[in-house]
């Protein structure tokens, strides 16, 4: 892991609450990673990048997202789950 990235993430760190609290860094990073991974999986599933012209007329375009609540050891996190028109993702 890039040490400079870790330094940036911990720039405002003051105590454990900043890391594991309700709005802590671990919760924020987990949410961001899961959402990014799902976007990547949808791109692979559909076979084209978001906003790419090859998606036009494909019959199964991206179709926004829906909110889901995840429960983990850091509490609940609301994530945005991407959708495709056919609902096959």
C-alpha positions in Angstrom: 0.0 0.0 0.0 1.2 3.5 -0.9 2.5 5.2 2.3 1.7 8.7 0.8 -1.9 7.6 0.3 -2.1 6.4 4.0 -0.6 9.8 5.1 -3.2 11.6 3.1 -6.0 9.5 4.6 -4.7 10.1 8.1 -4.0 13.8 7.7 -6.8 14.8 10.1 -6.5 11.8 12.4 -6.8 12.7 16.1 -7.9 9.5 17.8 -9.6 6.1 17.4 -13.0 7.7 16.8 -11.6 9.1 13.5 -10.7 5.6 12.4 -13.5 3.4 13.7 -16.3 5.8 14.7 -19.7 6.3 13.1 -18.1 8.4 10.3 -14.7 6.9 10.7 -12.1 6.4 8.0 -12.5 2.6 7.9 -16.2 2.9 7.2 -15.7 5.5 4.5 -12.9 3.5 2.8 -15.0 0.3 2.9 -18.0 2.0 1.3 -15.8 3.6 -1.4 -14.1 0.3 -2.2 -17.3 -1.7 -2.4 -19.0 0.9 -4.6 -15.9 1.1 -6.9 -15.7 -2.7 -7.1 -19.3 -3.0 -8.1 -18.9 -0.4 -10.8 -16.0 -2.4 -12.2 -18.0 -5.6 -12.0 -20.9 -3.9 -13.9 -18.5 -2.7 -16.6 -17.2 -6.2 -17.0 -20.7 -7.6 -17.0 -21.9 -5.2 -19.7 -18.7 -5.2 -21.7 -18.2 -1.4 -22.0 -17.0 1.5 -19.9 -19.5 3.9 -18.4 -20.5 6.7 -20.9 -18.8 4.8 -23.7 -20.5 5.0 -27.1 -20.6 1.2 -27.4 -23.2 1.1 -24.7 -25.7 3.0 -26.8 -28.2 0.7 -28.4 -26.8 -2.3 -26.6 -30.2 -3.3 -25.3 -28.9 -3.4 -21.7 -27.5 0.0 -20.6 -26.6 1.1 -17.2 -29.7 2.2 -15.3 -28.7 4.3 -12.3 -28.3 2.8 -8.9 -30.2 1.9 -5.8 -29.4 2.2 -2.1 -28.6 -0.8 0.0 -27.6 -1.0 3.7 -24.5 -3.0 4.6 -24.0 -4.3 8.1 -20.4 -5.0 9.2 -18.3 -4.9 12.3 -18.1 -1.1 12.0 -21.9 -0.7 11.9 -24.2 0.1 9.0 -23.2 1.8 5.8 -25.5 2.9 3.0 -24.0 2.1 -0.4 -25.1 2.8 -4.0 -25.5 -0.4 -6.0 -25.4 0.1 -9.8 -28.1 -1.4 -12.0 -28.5 -2.5 -15.6 -31.7 -2.1 -17.5 -32.3 -5.9 -17.8 -31.7 -6.5 -14.1 -29.1 -9.2 -14.9 -26.3 -7.7 -12.8 
